[in-house]
Amino acid sequence: MKHNNDTKLMTLLAAALLSACGGESDSTTTDTALNQQVRALADSQGLTGDPSQGRALPSIESPQAQLGMQLFFSKGLSGTLDTACVSCHHPFLGGGDDLPLSVGVEADLPDLLGPGRLHSSAGHHFDGGPTVPRNAPSTFNIAFYDDVLFHDGRVESLDKTPGLSGAGGGIRTPDSPFGVADPTAGDNLATAQARFPVTSKEEMRGFEFEADGDNTSVRDHLASRLRGEVVALSGNTWLEAFRTGLEQPAASAETLITYDNVAAALASYQNSQVLVDNPWRAFLAGDDDAIGSDAKQGALLFFTEVANGGAGCSGCHQGDFFTDEQFHVVAMPQIGRGKGDGADGTDDFGRFRETGNPDDRYAFRTPHLLNVADTGPWGHAGGYGSLEAVVRHHLNPRQAMARYDASQLDPSIQVSNLQANTGRALDQLDALQAAGKSKLVTAALDDDQVQQLVAFLNALTDPCVTTPSCMAQWIPEDALLDPDSLRLHAEFQ
């Protein structure tokens, strides 16, 4: 039976490729056949278009998510009171910051987000460029990750049970040895992740706050600050906010205001950012007109292996969440100041930093693709500002890097070792491909096919993402209590 189904599917795909080249003359017949072909291919891969099925997800209207929003927008969680979580993850900027690489603490204008945000010349380690060595991933749909968070997977579910977001059997974090559960990680991956931006000197901690302390002392100090036990906040009504958010109106500050509860509230806010109501989902649900013919042809290319005339994207971008959550060497441009790797410290060895496995050098987590058209720049270091360029890179990384023009980047971004560091990643990719250890297969597509792939990727965008009135539900209204008067009111160029 499987053989017969596969034969039928290949017949449909062949017909699709023929119709794309003008093999069909009747447009109605062609459209009907194309719809059938795309749906058959999606069905063969078990796709529904809705990754939220079967998951318990918080609403932004829930008290805990509202508390998380208050915390997410407060500069009171940064060591020197100049940065908030939202500095790098704003809802109006695709859940990121619309920058290749972020500027965290010591920004020239702390409330200016996105393009134009620069590191102050008076800041620590000032070199004119951004301070954070990796691109800020979008918080949108973070709730659907079941295996790992961060580009290198340093927050990792140990049992990786589908649908549980790490809640099944312990979560490893940078506070615990590799492969060992962190007992303080919390109930899900987003909670575990929320424990770490505040400990990063470049992102939120700063270089003087708890200068000699470890991660635990940083979190304890921040919780003590919110409780009002240390002098740092000119005003403080956080106890009222926590009582409301955690629905414990009589509880004490010592009971409620802990960093464990801070992390859980931040995670509830982020996990509520579910944005999956896109045209692709509508098409799979039966709306033939939800996406255009170019997007449908792009879907065929996306889900078809290179050997069968496709682009083979779904080899790694699998399922309704469009990621296998594994680590692959793709050799995206290595820009910025790096993670301290290599002879001069400007390189970034990716997953190798966690595992020590030589095959993991320059490997990074497969990002999901929901809303991908609005969550760039793309790449672990944000080296591409064009979705088309990202597609072309995946088709032939070495050719793409030979044509890469660093002048597309803001001139402040560090690129002195771009070619050397990315060249080593390309060599690693070549070696893995030669050894049969890479899923990335060079594909020769024409310009029309590239545009079809881009059209498909655009069909993964929930319209809410591009509608300010819709996204406003994740931005605190003036009526929502500002517990420390340190709420970040974003400015954009």
N, C-alpha and C positions, 0 to 999 in steps of 0.2 A: 504493500500500500504506500509506504514512504517513497519507494522508487517511482510509482505512478504520480504521486504528488509533486516530486521533484521534477519529473519530466514535464508535467503540465506547467509548472512555474517557469522552467527554462523556455518553454514555448512562448509563454506570455512575455518574458523578458526580450526574447528575440523579436517579437512583434513590436514591442515598445521601441527598441533600437531602430527598427525598420521605419516605424512611423515618424520617429524623430528626424530621420534623414529624408523624409518626403515619400516614404513608401505607401502611405495611405492618402487617398484623394478625397474621401468624404470626411469632412471635419467632425460631424456628429458621431460617425462610427469610430473615428480616431479618438475622440474625447472619451467615449464610452469604454473603448478598449483600454485606454490609458488609465482610467479610473480603476478598472478591474485589475489591471496589472499592478498598480501601486498598492492597492488594498490586499491583493494576494501575497505580494512580497512582504508587506507589513505583518500580515497574519502568519506567514511562515516564520517570522521572528518573534511572534507572541506579543505584538505591539497593540496597545489600546489608545495611546496618546495621553493617558492620565496616570502619572506616577504616584498620585495621592491615594489611589485605591487601597483600602485596607490599613491605612495609617491613622493614628490618633494625633491630630495636629491642633495646636492652640489657635485661638482666634485673637486677633489684635485687640478685640474688645474685652478680652479677659483681664481681670485685675492684675494678674502677674505680668502679662505682656505689657500692660500700661506702665507698671513699675519698671519693667525692663526698658521701655522707651525713655522714661525719665533718666535712667542711668546711662543709656546709650548716648544721649545728647548732653550729658553733664561733663564739663571739664574738671569736675571734682574728682574724677577717677584717674586723672593724670598727676604725675608726681609734682610738676610745677604749675598745675592748674591752667595749662595752655592748650590742651588737646583733649578731644573726646573720641569715643569709638566712631562716631559719625564723621569725624575728620577724614577718615579713609573709606567710609562705607555709607554714603548718603543715598537715600531712596531716589532722589532726582538725578543721581549720577549712576544709575544702573546697579545700585547696591555696592558700588566701588567708589572710585574717586576720579575717573576719567583721565587718569595720568598713567604713563608707562610705569613709573615708580613713585612711591608716595614720599611726601615730606610729613613726618610725624611731629615730634616735639620741635620747639624752637623755630616755628614758621615765622617768616617775616610779618605776615598778617594772619594771626591764628584763625580768624573766622572766615577767611577766604578759602574756599574749597575748589578743587578741580584745577584746570589750566590757570596758571598765574600764581599758584601757591609755591613759594620758594623758601629755602632754608635761609634763616637770618645770617648775615655775615658775622654776627657776634656769637653764633652758635658753636657748639663743640664740633670739632672735626670738620669745620666748614671747608668745602672745596668748590663751592658754587653749584653743586649738583644735588639731586635728591638723596635723602639719608637712608631710606629703606631699600634693601637690596633686591626685593622681589615685588612683583605686581600685586596689588590688593585684589583678591578674588571677590566676586560679588557675594553678598549675603543672601540674595534671592534664592529660594528653594534649597537652602542649606539643610533643611530638615530631611531631605531625601538621601543624603549620604549615609550609607550603612557601614562602610569600611574605614575610611580615613578622612581626615581634614588636614589642611595646609598642603602646599605644593609638594612637600617631601614626605607627607604622611606621618609627621611626628606625633600627631594625635591619632590613635588607631584602635579600632574595636578588635578585641582578641578572638571573638567567635564569629563576627561578621554575619550574623543572622539577618537575612533579608527582611526589611520592613521595620526593624527595631532601632535603627540609628545608634547602634552601639550599646543598647540597653541589655543585651543578652548575657554577656559573660565577662565583663570587665573591660576597661579602656586603658591603654598605655598612653602616657604623656611624657614630655621631657623631664618631668619630676620623678620618673621611675625608669629603671633599666629597660633596655629594649626587650620587648616580649613579656614584660611584667606589668600587671595591672597596677594603676595608681589608685590607692584606696580613697583619694579625695577627688577623683575625676568627675564625679557626679553621675547623673542618670542617663545622659546621652552625649553624643559627640559634640554638639553645639555647646553644652554646658562645660565640657572639658576644654574646648577651644577658648571659651570666654575667660579662662583663668590666665591666659598668657600674654595678650597684647599689653596689659598693664605692667608686665614684668620686663618688657623689651625697652631698653634705654632709648632706642631710636623711635619707637612707636608712641609710647605713652609715659613710661617711667621717668625719662630724663636721666641726666648724668650725675645728679647730685642727691636726688631723693633715695634714701636708704642705700647710699653709695656702697657700703660694705655689707649690705644685707643680701640674703638669698630670696628666692621667689616667695617663700612663705612669709618672710618678714615684710616684704612689699605689700602683700595682700592684707596681712594683719594690720599694717599701718593705715591702709586705705579704709578698712572697715572701722578702725578706731576713729579715723577722721569723720566718717559719716555718722558715727555715734556721738560725735561732739566731745570726744575725750582728749583730743589734741587741738590746739589752736591753729586752724588753717582756713576755716570757712567763716565768712563774715556773717552769714545767716545760715540757719540749719533747721529745716523741718523734715529731715529724712525719716524720723521715727513715724511721723504721720503718714508719709508716703509708703513705708514698709508695712505699717498696720493695714492700710487700705489695700495694698497690692497683694499681701499674703493673707488677707482676710482674717486678721487676728487683732481686733481693735483694742484689746487690753494688754497685749504682750509687751515686754520690756525691750529696750534697745539692745541689751546684751543678748537676748534671745533671738531677735529678728535680724539685726544688722550684722550679719556675718558675711565673709566673702563667699561662702558656699551659696548663700541666698542671693547675693549679687550675681554670681555666675548663672544660677538657675533662672533668674529673672531676665538677664540679658539673653539667655538662650531661648526663653519663651518668646521674647520680642522677635528675635531673628527667625525662629522656627515658624512664626506666624506669617512670614513673607512668602506665602505660597502663590506663585504666579505661573499657572500652567494652562490657562484658558486661551489657547492659541489657535490659529487657523489650522494647523496640522491636526490637532486634536479634533476640531470640528469636522475636518475632512474624513478622518477615520470613523467618526460617529455617523457619517452618511451624507454630509453636505458636499456635494460634488463641486460647488462653486466657491468653497472656502479658500482654496488655493488655486493659483493659475497653472497653466500647462507647463511653464518653465519650472515652477516649483515641483510639479509632479515628475517631470523628467529628472530634476535634480534628486528627488527622492529615490528614483530607480538607480541612479549613479551611486548615491550614498550607500544604499543597502546591498549593492551588488559587488561581488569580489572583482578585483582587477583582472583576474584570469578570464572572467566572463564579460569583460567590457565595461566594468564599473570602476568606481574610485576606491572601493573597499573601506569606506570610513567606519562602517558599523563593526569592523573587526575590533575596534577599541571603544568607539562611541556606541555602546550597546544599550538596548532596552529603552523604555519610555523616559528614562533620565539621561540617556545618551552618554553613559560612561560605564566602563568596566571597573572603575576605581583602582586600576592597576597603574604601574609605573612603566613608562616607555621613553626611550631616547628618540627625540624628534629633531634635536639640534636647532631649536629656535634661537634667535639672536641673543647672545649673552651681553647685555648692556648693564650700565650702572656700576656701583662700587664693589659688587660681588659679596660673597658670604665668608670671605677669608680663606678660600681654598686656592690651591695652586701656588706656584713659586712666589708670586707677588701679592697673593691674597685677594686678587680681583675676580677670581673664578667662583663658580658655584657648582658643586658636585651633586646636588640634588639628593635623590634617595640614598645614594652611597653614604651620605653623612649619617644616616640612621642605621643602615644594615652592614656597611663595610664590605658588601658584596661587589667585586669588581664590575660585574655586569650592570650594576645599578648606577655607575658613574654617569652623570648627566641625564639620568632618568627622572621624570617628573610625573605627577599624577595626571591621568586623563581628566580634563575638565568636562563637566556636563555642558550641554549646548542649549538648554532652554534659555530663551531671551538673549542668545549669544550676540545677536546683531547690535544690542544696546548695552553690552557689558564689557566692551573693550576699554583700552587697548588689550591686545592678546599676546599670550606667551607668558611663561613664568616670570620673565623680566619685562613684559609689556613692550617687546621690540617691534610689534606690528600695530599700526594704526588703521589698517584696512583689512576687512574680512576677506576680500578677494586675495590679498597678499598671503593671508594665512592659508587659504585653500591651496594656492599655488605652491607654498612652501611644503605642505604635506605631500603634494604630488611628486616633488623632486627637491628635497632639502638642499642638496649641494648646488644645484643650479640656482635655486632661489637665493642662497647666500652669496653666490658669485655676482648676483645682480643687486644685492641689498645696498640701499643708499641711506647711509646714516644721517644725511642732511634732512631726512624726513622728521627727525627727532628734534625736540627742543635743544638748542645749543648748550644748555647747561648740563645735559645728561652725559655721564662719563662713558666714553667709548674708546678710550686709548687702547684697550686690549680686546676690543670686540672681535676682530678677525682671528686673533690667535686663540682666544678661549673658545669661540664657536667652532673654529677649525678642529680643535681637539674633540669637541662633541660630534662633529661630522665623522671624524676618524673612528670614534667609538661606534657610531651608527653603522658605518661600513663593516666594521668587524663583527658586530652582532648580526647583521644581515647575512654576511658570508657564512657565519656559523649556524644559521637557521634559527636565531634567537630573537628576531625582530618581526613584529607584525606589519611593519611599515613597508609597503611595496610600491616602488616607483610606478607611476601611472602617467600615460600620455593622453591627456585630454585636450580638445581644442578650446578656443576662447568661448564658444557658445556653451560648451559643457561646463566650463568653469562658472559662467554666469548662471547656469541652471542650478548648480550646487549652491551658489550664493542665494539664489531665489528660495531654495528649500530652507536654508538656514534662517532666512528672514521670516519664513512661515512659522518658526518656532517662538515668535515673540507674542507674549500676552499683551493685548492693547493697553491694559492698565499701566504697563511700564512706561509708556509714552504719553500718558494722560495725567497731568499734574493733579487734577482734582481727585483722581483715583488713588494716586500714590500718597496723597496728603494724609490718608489714614495712618500712615506710619511716621508722621511728623507731628510732634506735640503741638496742640493748640495752645493759645495764650491762656485759656482757662485751666489747663492742666497745671497743677502745682509745680512750681520750679523750686525744688527744695533747698538749693544752695545759691540761687541767683547766678549760677555759672552755666546756664544752658547755652549751647552753641547755636547762635542764630546765623545760619549759613549765608555767605555772600558769594556770588558767582560773577566772573568777568563777563 
